Amino acid sequence: MLDTLDAAAVRRWCASGLAALKRHQGEIDQLNVYPVPDGDTGTNLVLTLTSAQQALSMDLDTLPDSGPTAHGHALRLMAQGALLGARGNSGVILSQILRGFADAVAAVPAVRGRDLAVALRSATTAAYAAVGQPVEGTLLTVVAAAAAAAERADSDDLPTVARVAARSAAEALERTPEQLPALARAGVVDAGGRGLCVLLDALVEVLTGESTARPAPTPRTARPAAVVARETGSDEYAYEVQYLLDAPADAVAVLRRALAALGDSLVVVGDGREPEATWNVHVHVNDVGAAVEAGVAAGRPYRISVTRFADQPGPSHGPVEDGRAAVVVATGVGIADLFATEGATVVPGNPSIGELLDAVRSTGAAQVVVLPNDPSTGAVASAAAREADRYGIKVSVVPTRSPVQALAALAVRDGTRRFEDDVIAMAEAAGACRYAEVCHASRDALTVAGPCRPGDVLALVEGEVHLIGTDLTDTCAAVVDQMLGGGGELVTLLTGVDAPPGLTDAVRAHVARRWPFVEVHAYPGGQPFYPLLVGVE
C-alpha cells in the first residue's frame, strides 16, 4: 500500500495502464455508436499510451538541473509522450488529461490524497479546455466525475481517494447513454470514458496491490434517439476563422466568452506555458472582423486564416510552387497511389501526432497543407500543426473526412495563389464534395434508418446511416441515386480490398442509365472495411 505517488509508481502506473488497455482493446473498439466494423478507440488509446511508455523508458532517471520533482518529471514525460503519440479524439483528450495531471502535482513534494484530487481537477479543466463545445456523456463527463468524487472524499489517504475516484468514474460511465443520444441508440457506453476507467483502475491497483478490474457496464438505457448532436457546427455560420494567439490565460477566458457569443464550433487549446501561452483558436462565425478583433483584444494573433464555406472554388492554374507541400493520410494502397500521383506526401492511416509531424518536416517545405481524411484524425492533425509551428513551418489543416474529399481538394491546388487563398480554395472544394461509405453491419443496432442485423449492407452518407440493404450492388446503386438526387456532375468511386469483382462496372452502368449526363471516375482504393467509397461533386 503506497501513501504517495512517487516516480516509480508513475512508471508502474503507465506500464500497468498500457497492459490493461491492451487487454480491453477489443472490447473498447466494439463500443462504437454505429454498427460498422471500424471502431478504433481502444486501439487509439493503446497507441497513445504506448508512446507515453516509450517516452518514460527512454529516460534514464535523470532530472534536469532545475524544474519538477522526480515524480513530476516522470508525469511530464508521460504527458509529452502521449501528446506526440496521440491518435484519434480520445487519444488527444487523454494527452490533455495527463498534461493537466502533471502540471498540478509536478512541484508537490509528496502526492497524497488531496493532491490527487487537485490533479484530477486540473486534468478535467485541461480536457474541457481542448473542446470548444463540450458534450456530456463522453470521456469529459467521466473525468469530471472522478475529480468531483476525489474532492468530496476530502482525505490525504491516497489509496482511499484513488478508489473513490475510480468508482465514481465507473458510475458516470454507466450513465453516459442517458446523456448522449447516439450512445443510447447504439446501446453502448462511451468508448473513451471506458478507457479512462481502465486507467484509473490501474492506478488503484498500483497504489493498493489489489486488482480492481471491472467488466464493461451494461447501459441503463438503450432507447432509440432521433437526433444526434451535430459535431461540425451549424449551417447558420458562413466562415471558419483560425489563428494562433500569444496571450495570458485570463485574457483567453474573456476571448472564449466573446467568441462563443459570435458563433459555434469553438476550440481554444494552449500549450500550457506561463505566464503567456500560445493558443490555437478556431471558431465558425458570420462576423469575421469581430472574431479577429476579439483576438487582438486578448493578445497577439497571427497566422490568421479565414475559410468561406459556401463559395465555389475558382479554376486551377499552374504547378505547385516551391516551398509548399501537401501531406495526406491514406488507408489503402490504391488510395495512397492516387495521392502520390497528385504530388502529396502520404502517411498511413491512423497516424500519431509525431508521425504526422515527421511527415510535415520531411517535405522540406515552409508551407504545408494537411488532409486527415477521417474525423478522428482531424484532432491529431491540428495538434501536429501546432507542433510544426515551433519549427517555423506554417501548416493548415483542411478538415477532410473522406479520401474523396481530399481528391477534390488536391484537384484545385494552385501554386500561383497565396498559400492562404489556396487553402481556402481546397477547403471549399472538399466541402462541396459529398461523401458516402458502404459497408456490412458488424452487430445488431438501431439506426436512424431502422434496425440492422450483422451482415446487412449499410450506406452511410456524411457519417449517418441512410440506407440498409441485403445486396451490396443494389445498395451501392441506391446510395448513388440518393446523393445525385441533390445534384451533381461528377461521381468518384473507390473500391475496397474486399469489393467483389464487377462492383464498379455495375454501379457505373447504373449511373449511365439513370443519370446519363453525370461523369463517373472509378479507382481501386484498397481500403479495409468499406467495399465502396463514393464522392459526388
N, C-alpha and C positions, 0 to 999 in steps of 0.2 A: 504494500500500500504506500503510494507516494503522497507526500504532503505539499510538494512543489513541482512545477513543470520545468525541469532543467533541460539542458541541451541534449543529453542522452535520451530523455523522454520524448523530446520533439522528434528526434531521428527515429525512435521506435514507433511513434505515432504515424509518421509518414509511411514507414515500411508496412506497418500493420494495416493502415488505412488502404494502401495500394493493394495489399493482398486481399483484403475484404472486398474491395471494389471489383477485383478480378473474379472473385467467387460469385458475386452478384451481377456481373456484367451482362450476361444473357437475360436475366430477369429484368434488369433496368432497361435494356434495349427494347424489351417487349412492352414496356409501359408507353405505348405510342397512341396519340389521340386519333390516329387514323389506322385502319386495318391494312396498311401497306407494309411490305417486308423490309423497309429501310430504316427502322428505328435504330438510333446510334448514340443515345445519350450515355448509356453505360460505357460504351467504347470510348466516347469522347472524354468522360471523366477519368477513365483508366489512363488514357494517353496524357491527359493534363497532369495527373498526379505522378505518372512515370517521369515526366520532365522535372517535376519538383524533387523526386527522389534522386534523379541524376545530378541535380544541382547540389544536393546535400552530399552525395557520395564523392563528388569531385573536390569537395572542400576537405582539407587536411587538419581540421580542428584548429585552424589558425585564426586569430582575431585581428581585425585592424587595430592600429595603434590607438585610435580613439573612436568612440561610437557606442554601439549597443553592448549589452551583456552577452554572455556565451549563448544563452537560450534565445536572446533577441537576434543574434547573428544567424543562428540556425533557422529561426522562423522567417527572417527576411530572405535567406537563401531559398527556402521552400516557396515563399510567395513569388520571388523573382523567377524561379524555375517554372512555376505554374503559369505565370504570365506569358513567358516565351513559348511554352508548350501548349497553351490553352487551345482547345478545339471546341467549336460549337458555342452556342449561347451559354449553356450550363457551365462549360469549361471556363469561359471568360468571367462569368459571375463568380465561380469558385475562386478564381485567381484574385478577384477583388475582396472576397471574404477573407482569404488568407492574408492579403495585404493589410486590411483593416485590423485583423487579429494581431499581426506582428507589430504594427505601428503602436498599438495600445500598450503592449507589455514589453517592448524591446528594452526599455531602460529601467523596468521594475526589477529590483534586486532579487526578489523571490516571488514567483507567481503562485498565489494561493486562490482560495475560492472566490473572494470578492474581485480579485484581479481577472479571473476567468470571466466573470460576469461583465466586467468593463470591456474585455477583449471581444466577447460575443456581441456586445452593443456596438462597438466600433466596426466589427465585421458587418453587422446589419446595415449600419449607416453607409459603409463603402459600397455594399451590394445595391442598396436602393439608389445611391447616387449615380450608379452606372446606367440606370434606366430612367428615361425621361417621364414615362407614364407607367409606373409600377402596376402590375396586375396581381391581385391576390389569388391564392390558390396555386402558387408557384414556389420555386426554391426560395424566393424572397420571404414568403409567409412563414416557411419552415424555420429559416434562420432567425427571423424576428421572434418567433415563439420560443426558441431556445434561449435567446437573450433575455426575454421578459421573465422566463422561469428562473434563470440564474440570478437575476436581480431580486426576485421575490424571495429566493432562498436566504439571502442576506447572511451568508456564512463564509468564514475563511477556510472551512474544511473543503479542500479541493475535490476529493472524490465525491463528496455529497453533492456539490454544485454541478459537477460533470454529469452525475446520474440524473439529477433533476432536469438539466438542460436536454439531455438525450431523450428522456421520457417525454418531455413536452414537445420536442420536435416530432417524435413519432405520432403523438396525438394530433398535432397540427397537420401532419401528412395525411392522416385518415380523413380529415375534414376538407382536403383540397377539392374533391369533386363537388362539394356543396358551394364552393366559391367560384369555380371556373366551369362554365357550361360545356366546353369542349371535353373536359375530363369526365363529366357526368355522362355525356352522350356515349363516350367510348367505354365507360365502366372501368376506368383505371385511376390510380393516384398519380401525382406529378412525378415524372422520372427524375428530374434534377433534385427535387426535395427528398426522394428516396435515397439518392446518392449521398446527400448531406447527412441523412440519418445513419447511413452505414459508417461514415467518417466519425460522427460523434460517438457511436457505439465503440468504434476502435479506440477512441481517446479514453473512454471509460475503462476499456479492457487494459490499456497501458497503465493507467493510474491505479487500478484495483487488482489486476491479475485475474479478474473474473470475466468469463465470456458473457457478453450481453447481446449476442446476435439475435435479431428479431426477424420473423418472417415478414414478407411484404404484406401490408394491411389490405383487407378487402374493403373497397369503398362503401360508405354507408348509403350512398345513392347511386343509382345507375339509370336515372330518368333521361329521356330524350331532351335535347335542348335545340331550340330553333335558331338561335343566334350565337355565333362565335365572335369573341372580341376581335375587332379589327387590329391587325398588327402594324399596318403600314400607314395609318393616319387617314383622315377624312378627305374626300374629294373636294371639300369646301375650300381647301388651300391650294394655291396655284404655284407656289415657289418653294424650293428647298434651299435654305441658307446654311452654309457651313463655314466655320472659321476656327483658327487657333487663337487662344486668348491667354496672355500673361496677366494674371490678376490675383489678388489675395482672396481667400475663401469667403470672407464676409461680403466682398463686392460681388462674388459669383452667386451668393444666396439671393441678393437683390436681383441679379440678372435672371436667375431662374424664374422668379415671380413675374418679371416683366415679359419674358418670352412666353411663359405659359399663358399669359393673357392675350398674346398676339396670335397663337396658333397651336399646333399639336406636334406629335412625333418628336418631342423634346428629349434630347440626350446631352448631358453635360458630364464629361469624365475628366478627372485630373490625374496628374502623375504623383500627387502626394507630397511634393516638395514644399518646404516652408522657408520664409513667410509668404513667398509668392510662387504659385504653381503655374504650370502650363495646362490649359484646359482645351478639350476638343468640344466645340459647340455645334449642335445640329438641331434644326427646327424647320417645320413647314409653316409658311405664313403667306399672307397676301400683301403685307406691307414690308417689303424688303428693307427700305430705308430705316424703318423703326427698329428692325431686328439688328441691323448693323450699328445703329446709334446706341442701342442698349449695350452692345459690346464695348463701344467707345467709352460709355459712362462707367463701365466696370473696370476697364484696364486698357491693354494694347492688343486689339485684334489684328490678325494678319492671315495670309493665305485664305482670303475671303473668296468663296465660290458661291454662285447663285445658279440653280437649275430651274428652268421654267418647264413644268411638266407637260403643258398642253400643246406647245408648238411642234410643228413637224420639222425634222432636220433639213438643212439645205443640202445641195448636191456636194459630192465629194470630188476634190481635185488634188492631184499631185501626190507624191510619196510622203511617207512619214519622215520628218526632218531629223537630223542628227540630234542626239541629246534627249530623245523621247523613246519610250518603250511601253509595251503592254504586257502584263502578267495575268494569265488566265488559269483558273482552276478547272481541271477536266478529269472526269471519271469515264474511262473507256478509251481504247486505243484509237478507234476511228475518230472520235471527237478530238482527241489530242492532236491527231494528224491534221485535222481541219484547221485548228487554231495555229499550229506551227506553220501551215501554209500561208496563213494571214500575217506571219512575221511575229507572232506572240511567243513569249516565254511561257511554257506550260508547266504547271505544278500539279502533281497527282491529287486526286480528291481527298477531302477531309484533312487539309494541312494544318499544322500548328502555326502559331504566330511566328516562331523562329524560322520555320521553313519558308513561309511567305516572305519574311524579311530577307532571308538569304537569296531568294529568287529576285526580289526587287534590286538588291545590291549587285547581283551577278549581271544585271543588264548593263551596268556601267552608265546608265542614263541619269540625268539630273531631274527629269520629269517622267513619272511613271503612272499609268492608269492600271488599276487592278479590277478584274471582273470575277467575283466569287462564285457565281452560278449556283448558289444554294443559300436559302435563308439563314441557316445556322452558321455558314462560313462568313456571312457578312460581318458579324461582330469580330471574328478573327482578323478579317481584312482591315477593318477600321483600327484595331489595335496595332497591327503591323504598320499601318500608315503613320500612326503616332510615333512609333519607334523609329521609323525611317527618317523622320524629321530631324532626329539627333545626328544623323549622318549627312545632313544637308540635302536630302533627296525629297523633292516635292511629290507626294503621292496623293492621287484622288481615287476614290472607290466609286465605281458605277454599280449600283446595287442590283445586279442581275440575279435572277432567281432560277434561271434555266439556261442551259447551253445555247438554246435557240435565240435567246435574247442577246447573248454575248456575240453570236454570229451577226446579228442585226447591228449591234454597236460597232463591231470592228469594220463592217462594210462602209460606214460613213466616216471613218477616221480620215483626217485631213491635216497633214503636217504644215500646210501653209497658214493655218489659223493659229491664233493664240492658243496656248495649252488649255486655258480655262474655257474658251469657247468650244474647243474640240471636245472636252469632257462633257460640256452641256449638250452638244450635238449627239454624242454617244449615249448619254443618259436618255435623251428624248427618243432616240431610235430604239433603245432597249424597252422603254416604257410603252412604245407603240406596238410592240410585238407581244401579242397574247400567247400564252403557252399552255400546253396540256401534257399530262403524263398518263400512260395506260399501263396497268399492272394487274396482278392477281391478288385477291384478298388473302391475307395470311391468317385471319381468325374471324369469328363471328363478331359483328359490330352493328350498331345502329347509326347510320349516316344521315345527312340531310336529304339524301336521295332515296332513303329507305334502308331496310335491313340487308345485310350481306352475309354470306357464308364463305368459309375457306374455299378457295379455288374460283370464286366468282371473278369476273373481269370488272375492274374499276377504272373509270375515266375521271381524272381529276383536272379541273380547269382552274388555273391560278391557285392551286393548292387545295381546292374544295371539291369533294366528290359530287359530280354532276350526273353520272350515268352508272348503272350497274347492269352488266350483261352476263351471258353464258358463253358467247362466241367471241374470240379475240378480234377477228377480222371485222365482224359486224359492229362491234363496239368501237373499234378504231374509226370506221367509216362514219358512225353516228356522231362521234365527238367532233370530227372534222366538219360535218354538216352543221352541228350546233354552233361552232365557232365562226364558220363562214356566214351563218345567218345574221351575224352582227356586222358583216362587211369584211372585205379582204381581197387582196390581189395576188398574194404570194403565200404558198404553204411550204413549210420546211418539215421534212420527216427524217428523224434519226432512229435507226433500228438498233435494238439492244442485242446483247450477246445471246439471249435465249429466244430471239424473234424467229418464228417459223419461216421457212423459205416461201417466197412469194407474197409476204405480207405487204411490202411497199408497192408491189405491182398491183395488188388488188385494191389498195387504197387509192393509188394513182388513177386506175381505171374508173373507180367510183367517182372521183372528183371530175374527171374528164366528161362523164355522163351528166352529172348533176350541176357542175359549175364549169362550163366549157371555156370561160374567159379567165379562169384562175390558173396561174402558173404553179407547178409543183417541182420542188427540188428534194431529192431523196439521197441520203448518205448512210453508210454503215457506221453507227456510233460506237457500238461495242459496250454500252453502259450496262451495268447489272440491274436487276430488279424490274426495270421498265422495258418491255419489248418495244415500245414506241414512245418517242417524244415528238410533240407537234408544236410548231410555231406558225402563227398567222399574222401577216403584216398587210 
